[in-house]
């Protein structure tokens, strides 16, 4: 475990945290929307691709590119999610659907927001010493 963090700055730990948050966001998103018509499978693929590519970059010792990949993947997945959910939002806002927003709607956006914020922070933190 010590060799994993040898020669690394706090940005490396932030990158690993961002990967964990991205995975949790992926699981929450799929769990909430898998049985609805509002799921964006493109967003799921992008999150998985971002996680896998980041893991490959870490394995190849090219960590300096990994935060950018995570940021692009998390932001792109959020945009695809918004694209697929806009009809639901517009039907609730205009009063077509009177049920309002379920708590799972807000939980999902909180996870996406935290993950995106962590990705942005990670981009500006140093990964390697020296």
HELIX and SHEET records of a PDB file:
HELIX    1   1 UNK A   10  UNK A   33  1                                  24    
HELIX    2   2 UNK A   41  UNK A   59  1                                  19    
HELIX    3   3 UNK A   63  UNK A   65  5                                   3    
HELIX    4   4 UNK A   66  UNK A   93  1                                  28    
HELIX    5   5 UNK A  103  UNK A  123  1                                  21    
END                                                                             
